[in-house]
Every structure is written in structure tokens, then in C-alpha cells.
Amino acid sequence: MNVRADVAELLRAGLSDRAIGRELGVDPIATVRPARQALGIPKSKPGRRPTATPEDLFWRRVKPTDDDHMEWTGHHGAEGTPLLRHGGVLHTGYRLAFRIANGRDPDGYALPSCGREHCVKPGHHGDRADRAREKRVDALYADIFGPSA
């Protein structure tokens, strides 16, 4: 059986089938229970468990690359955008990486600014304000030195 990585991760964290179903928006009986059996993980013990934050889950879904970037090992959207669902809210890996690096949510979209497509390393993202500042710097440079070749 092919087990979804996000389901396996939450099973290993000790969440119940129903909790995983709510968290990921999947059927606990048709999706989670067979995954639990395939992985040989016993039923969870009753009671509430501390929930991981989106930032905690972010770190479980990234891996460093050889060229000082990070790639997303979790779920991707249609255009390759790294996605994470927490508490019924969909987060992008870019937004979480920006929040981790800057201690605040981005103004508008957070997008990789390091030149590597789909990079999720914290510190490698810019928001609307960063992109506007970069345009002003580029325009100032062009005014001083002329258009670049």
C-alpha cells in the first residue's frame, strides 16, 4: 500500500485516526486506518495531545540540499507550491519560511528570492515590501550606472 507521507507523519506523532482525518481533510476509515495497519502502528491512546505548530510541521517537511538551499518533502500544489495544512488552514512553505526568518507574516505573497525555484530555506524569501525595495534599488542603480547589459 502506498501511504501518504503526511498521514504517516501524523500517525507516528500519535494522533488518532479521526484527528488525522480532521487535520488533513481525509476519510479516517478509508485512508488513515489502512495506513495505520500498513505501517504497523497501534491505535492511539485516548485523550488530547499537544498539537504541533505550523512551524514545527514545516521543519519535519524540509531537507537541506547540497547547494545551501532547502527542498520541500511534503505535499505540493498544482504549480509545485509547497503546502501544509494545520488546524484546517492551508499554509504555503514559503509563507512559513518567511515567518520563521523574519518573525512576522509577509506583506502579500512570500516568494523565493534566492534564484532557486521552490526553495523553502528560511531567509531565502521576499514579500511585497522586499520586491518593491529591490525595484527601487535596481532603478537607482540604472540611474547612476545606466541600464545593465
Secondary structure, 3 states (H helix, E strand, C coil): CCCCHHHHHHHHCCCCHHHHHHHHCCCHHHHHHHHHHHHCCCCCCCCCCCCCCHHHHHHHCEEECCCCCEEECCCECCCCCEEEEECCEEEEHHHHHHHHHHCCCCCCCCEECCCCCCCCCCCCEECHHHHHHHHHHHHHHHHHHCCCC
